[in-house]
Amino acid sequence: MKDIEDLLRMTERPQDYTDEELQQLMSDPDMRAYYELMVKAEEGFIQRNTKRDKARRLWKIAAMFVGIILLSGLTFAAVHIMRSEKTEVRSQETEAVATSQPSTLNSQLPESDTIRTFENAELQQILGELADHYHLEVDYRNEQSRHIRLYTKWNTAAPLSQIVERLNHFEKVNIRQTNKQIIAE
């Protein structure tokens, strides 16, 4: 029993023993077998701890990925919500502009003719299509008027004067027509 205690002390503090004492202790076959058993037990313990540490690291990495994915999902949802709120505000503004027109203008459109709807379209686009349809040119006296956005309907069979009158109901729009031009001021 004393030999086993010496063996344990020797493995814990080998610097306390001389080389001769270590060789004498290890020359005994039983002590050598105990020592090898202790070494194998320690290696097993180290391997178990290493596996446990690897498993912990893998769990930490997995948790980080889950966190990143969760954060990405939340960011995507926030962006989507913000965009939908902006779209909703824009559509409410467009509805407010559309409802500011007298209702008799909308009732003037016959159902049998081709109706072109401009939603949030720039005045430049609207007047461009009108000019092409009526074979006229467009003259912009104010460059800012090109970028005014409107919501309106156009009956392609209606006379140009009726459409000009409808567009002039908007606050920022001032349009007049001549024989060969549509003039936007």
ChimeraX attribute file (.defattr): number of C-alpha atoms within 10 A of each C-alpha:
attribute: neighborCount
match mode: 1-to-1
recipient: residues
	/A:1	6
	/A:2	7
	/A:3	12
	/A:4	14
	/A:5	10
	/A:6	15
	/A:7	21
	/A:8	15
	/A:9	13
	/A:10	16
	/A:11	14
	/A:12	10
	/A:13	10
	/A:14	13
	/A:15	9
	/A:16	11
	/A:17	13
	/A:18	10
	/A:19	11
	/A:20	9
	/A:21	12
	/A:22	16
	/A:23	11
	/A:24	11
	/A:25	19
	/A:26	16
	/A:27	11
	/A:28	12
	/A:29	10
	/A:30	13
	/A:31	17
	/A:32	14
	/A:33	12
	/A:34	16
	/A:35	18
	/A:36	12
	/A:37	12
	/A:38	15
	/A:39	13
	/A:40	12
	/A:41	12
	/A:42	12
	/A:43	12
	/A:44	12
	/A:45	12
	/A:46	12
	/A:47	12
	/A:48	12
	/A:49	12
	/A:50	12
	/A:51	12
	/A:52	12
	/A:53	12
	/A:54	12
	/A:55	12
	/A:56	12
	/A:57	12
	/A:58	12
	/A:59	12
	/A:60	12
	/A:61	12
	/A:62	12
	/A:63	12
	/A:64	12
	/A:65	12
	/A:66	12
	/A:67	12
	/A:68	12
	/A:69	12
	/A:70	12
	/A:71	12
	/A:72	12
	/A:73	12
	/A:74	12
	/A:75	12
	/A:76	12
	/A:77	12
	/A:78	12
	/A:79	12
	/A:80	12
	/A:81	12
	/A:82	12
	/A:83	12
	/A:84	12
	/A:85	12
	/A:86	12
	/A:87	12
	/A:88	12
	/A:89	12
	/A:90	13
	/A:91	14
	/A:92	12
	/A:93	13
	/A:94	18
	/A:95	12
	/A:96	12
	/A:97	15
	/A:98	17
	/A:99	10
	/A:100	12
	/A:101	15
	/A:102	11
	/A:103	10
	/A:104	8
	/A:105	14
	/A:106	14
	/A:107	9
	/A:108	11
	/A:109	17
	/A:110	12
	/A:111	9
	/A:112	8
	/A:113	12
	/A:114	13
	/A:115	15
	/A:116	12
	/A:117	13
	/A:118	16
	/A:119	13
	/A:120	15
	/A:121	15
	/A:122	17
	/A:123	21
	/A:124	18
	/A:125	14
	/A:126	21
	/A:127	22
	/A:128	15
	/A:129	13
	/A:130	20
	/A:131	17
	/A:132	11
	/A:133	12
	/A:134	14
	/A:135	10
	/A:136	18
	/A:137	18
	/A:138	17
	/A:139	15
	/A:140	15
	/A:141	11
	/A:142	10
	/A:143	12
	/A:144	10
	/A:145	18
	/A:146	18
	/A:147	12
	/A:148	14
	/A:149	18
	/A:150	19
	/A:151	19
	/A:152	20
	/A:153	19
	/A:154	21
	/A:155	19
	/A:156	16
	/A:157	13
	/A:158	15
	/A:159	10
	/A:160	18
	/A:161	11
	/A:162	14
	/A:163	18
	/A:164	18
	/A:165	14
	/A:166	18
	/A:167	24
	/A:168	14
	/A:169	15
	/A:170	15
	/A:171	9
	/A:172	12
	/A:173	16
	/A:174	15
	/A:175	20
	/A:176	14
	/A:177	16
	/A:178	9
	/A:179	7
	/A:180	12
	/A:181	15
	/A:182	22
	/A:183	17
	/A:184	20
	/A:185	16
